[in-house]
Amino acid sequence: MINQKVYLNPKLFDDDVEQVPSRMGFGEGLVLAGEENPNVVGLCADLTGSTKMDAFAKKFPERYVQIGVAEQNLATVASGMAAAGKIPFISSYAMFSPGRNWEQIRTTICYNNQPVKIIGSHAGISVGPDGATHQALEDMAIMRVIPNMVVIAPCDTIEARKATQAVARTKEPSYIRLSREKVPVVTTQQTPFEIGKAQVFYEGKDVTIIACGQMVFRALQAAKELEESKISVRVINCSTIKPLDKTTILKAAEETGAIVTVEEHQVYCGLGSAVAELVSQHYPVPVKIIGIEDHFGESGEPDELLEKFGLTKEVIIKAVTAVLRMKNK
């Protein structure tokens, strides 16, 4: 059943549940962060409207820099501004930042531990018709491996806004992964958010589903359907991939004894890998990882691609059934 303590959207399972791209929440959050702190600045790689940095640029034109199609320069200029006391947010498509400028992020931002906030929009397979060249399926992997980097994948627009405001208050380099397509609004203004803290959205004792990004909604759908079959599922929204909430995840491993992870990302080196690395060392239980199975994306409508690549409620349910068999052997 829904964990009432986290105040989820009361219309969550309705056919007309509100759907909004998570990038909209970033745009709103950046304006709020700018109002809170005059050192917040925005830099973009010629995608101001697409990444929703346009509201900040309009309100604070003197604190906005259009770098142009030069993602490596985007990172290095931001690092220099951070060294001078600013809190730079840089935005582009995730395929190009961090995809194209990874070395600059590693060396000029993270090696120097500068508080640059990297916003990777249009991430995942659901970018749709843009195709494989624009579908960032490896971004969480390449970011979480860099020392000092915080990695966040909000589940909806409200959480994206909260995450944007939260990273503006920290001194660490941070990466926020956002969607282009509309995704169901899962949370509310009252839902707790804290960097490094996972939230139990659905209570259960038989198995745990740990998800991030828009896969949280599909995990909740699966849990609700499985509940009708007398399978009690715990659903964890693990929006912070790094640092991982070890306490919440290990508690779930101990109390439920089986885990399924779900992410709109390669199965390698993302959320599932992070969870498997943790539980294998501290409380080994069966783990099944759902994500993109070592493939590039392709052009298509978002829902068609999610179905083709196995990111659906039905696949999650099958994985839960399989991991329960492993648990009960």
N, C-alpha and C positions, 0 to 999 in steps of 0.2 A: 504494500500500500504506500501511497505518497507520504513522505516525511513532512508533516505539517510544520515542523520547525524551520523549514527553509523557504516557506511562502512561495510555492510555485504558482504559475499562471493557472487560475481556476478554470480556464477554457482550454487547457492544454490538450485534451483529447477530443475536443469538438471539431467538426468538419470545417468550421469557419475560424479556426485559431489564427490569430494575427501572424503574418509572416513579413519579416523585414531583413534585409542584408545586414550582417554584423558590421560591415564597414560604415554603416550609418551611425552606429553607436560610437565608433572611433571619432568620426567627425564631430559629434556632439561633445564627446569627452575631451577632445583637444581644445575646444573653445572654453570649456569649464576649467581645464587645467591652465589655460592662458589667462583667464580671469583671476585665478588663484595665485599665480606666480608670474611676475613680469619677465622672468628669465626663460620661460618656455618660448621656444622658437620653432618654426616649421620650415622644412626644406623638402622639395619634391622634384621628381625626375620627369617633369612634363606630363603628369597624370593627376593634376590637382583635383579635377572633377571626379575622375574615376575612383580615386582613393578617399574622396570626401574630405580632403583638406581645404576645400574651397571656402568653407564657412570661416575657418581660422584666418585664411588669407584675406578675406573681405573685412573681418573685424579688426585684425592686427596687421595691416599691410607692411608696417615698418618692422615687423618681426617675422616676415615670410620671405623666403628666398627661392626663386625658381632656378634650379640648377640646370635643367634641360636633360636631354637624353644622355646622361653621363653618370651612371650609377656608382662607378668607382670614385669619382669626384664627390658625389653625394655623401659617401661615407667619410671621406677624408676631411672635407670641409666641416662636416658635423663634428668630427672628433676635435678639430681645432677650436671650434666654437665652445665645445664642452670644456676643453682645457682652459678657456677664458672665462668660465663661470656660467655659461648658458646651459639650458636643458633642451637639446635638440631632438625633435621628432623628424625622422626621415621616412618618406612613403613612396612606394612604387608597387608594381606587381611583384609578388613573392618570387616569381621565376627570375626576376632581374635584380631584386634586392630582398633576400640575400643571395640569390642564385648567381648573379654576375659579379658581385662585388665581395664575395666571401673573404678573399684574402685581405682586402682593406678593412673589413669588419674585424677580422681576427687580429690583424697587426696594429692598426691605428686606433681602434676602439677598445677591443677586449684586452689586448696585451697591456695597454695603458690604463685599463679599467675606467674608461670615460663613460659617463652616464648618458650615452646616446640611446634613443628609443627607436628601434627599427620596426616599421609597420609593413608587413607583407600582405598586400591585398590580393584578391582573386586567386587564393590558394585552393588546392585540391582538384579533384576530377570534375566537380560541378561547375567549373568555369564554362564547360560545355563546348559550344561551337568553335571557340578559339583554338582548341586542339592541343596536342601533346607539347608543342613548344611553349605554350603559355600555362600549362597545368603543373603547378609546383607540387610534386608528390614526395619530394626529398628534403624540403626546407626545415622541418623540425629536426631531422637527423643531423643536418650540417650545422645547425645552430646549437643544439644541445651538447654537442661534442666540444664546443669552444669553452675554455675556462672563463669564469666570471659572468657568462651569459645566462639571463633568465628567459625562459621560453613559456609563452602563454597562448592557448588556443581557446578563446571564449566560445561558449555554447550558443550565444545569441547576441542581439544588438544591445540589450541592457547590460549584459556582463561585459561586452566590449567597451562600453562607455565607462563602466566602473574600473576595468583593467587599465584603460588609458589614464584615468585620473590617478590610479594607484601607482603606476610606474613613473609618473611625473614627480612623485614625492620620494622616489628612491635614488640611490647613488650608483646603482648598478646598470650596466648595459642590459637592454631588454629587447626581446622580440615578441611581437603580437601578430598572430596569424588570423587573417580575416577572409570572409567569403564574399564573392560577388553576388551570387544568387540569393533570393529571399529564403530565409530559414524560419521555422516556427519560433515564436517567442516563448521560451520555456520559463524564464524567471520573472520576477517582479522587482519593483524598486526596493522592496524589503528583503529580498533574498541576500544572504550574506555573501560577501566576496573578500577574499584576502589572498595575496600572493603567497603561493606555497601551501595553500590549504584546500584540500579537496572537500566536496560536499556530498553527503549521502542524500540523494534526491528520492530514492525509493527504498523502503525497508524490506529486508528479506534475510533468510537464514540458510537457504539451500545452496545458493550460488551467487557470485558477484559479477556484475557487468561493469567494467570501468571504461568510460568513453570521454571523448573531448570533441569540441567543435559541434557541428550540426549532427553528429552521430549520437549525441546525448538524447535528442528527441527520439530517434529510432530505437535506442536502447530502452527508453521508457515505454514506448509502444510494445516492444517485445516483452518487457516485464509485466505489463498489464495483461497481455494475452496469456502469458505463461501462468499467471496467478489463477486464471480460470481453469487451468489444468492442475491446480494444487501444487504448483512449483513456486516456491517463495524466493524471489529474486531481489537482491540488493543492487541498486544502481548508483554508481559514484560518478559525479561530474568532476573529472580530473583536469580542470582547465589549466592548471600550472603543470607543465610537463617537466620543468626544471626550475627550482628545486622540487622534487617529488615529495608529496605528503606521505612519508614512510609510515607514520603512526596509523593513519586511516586505512591505508592499503594493507598493512600487515595485520591489523585488527580484522579486516574483512577476510583475509586469507585464513586466519585462525578460526573465525566464527562460522564461515561458510564452506571452507575447504575446497573451493574451485573458483576459477576466475576466467572470464572472457573479456578481452579488450577489443575496442572498436575505434577505428580512426580513419579519416579520409586522407590517407598517407600510405607510403610504402610500408609493408609489414616489417621491414628492416629498420632498426635504429630510431623508431619513433616512440609513441606511447607504449605500445605493446612490449617492445624491447626493454624500455625502462622499467616497466612493472615486472617482467620476467627476471631481469637482472636483480631486482630487489628481493622478490620472494624466493628465488632459487638460493640466495645466500642466507636468508634469515628464517623463512618458514615455507619450505617447498610444498607447493600444491599444484595440481594440474592447471595449466594455462593454455588457452587457445587464443590466437591473435587474428583478428579480422582487419583487413586493410587491402591495399593494392598488392597483388601477388607478383611482384617483380616484373611489372609491365609498365610501359609508357602508356599515357592516356591516348585518346583519340577524339575526333570531333563528334558532336552529337548533342541532343538535348540533355540537360542536367539529370533529370529523373531516369532517362534511358541509360545514361552512363553509370549512375549509381547502381542500377539493377544489373547491368552487364558485368560490372566489376565486383559484385557481391556485397554491396553496402546497403543491405535492406533488412527490414524487420525479420523477414522469413529466414535469412541466412543467420542472423543473430540467434534466433530460436533454435535452429539446427545445431549451432555451435554450443549452446547451453545444454542441449540434450546430450551431445557428444562428450562434453567435459564432465557432466554428471555421471556418465558411464565410467569414465576414467576414475573419477573420485570414488565410486562405489565398488571398484574391482577388489 
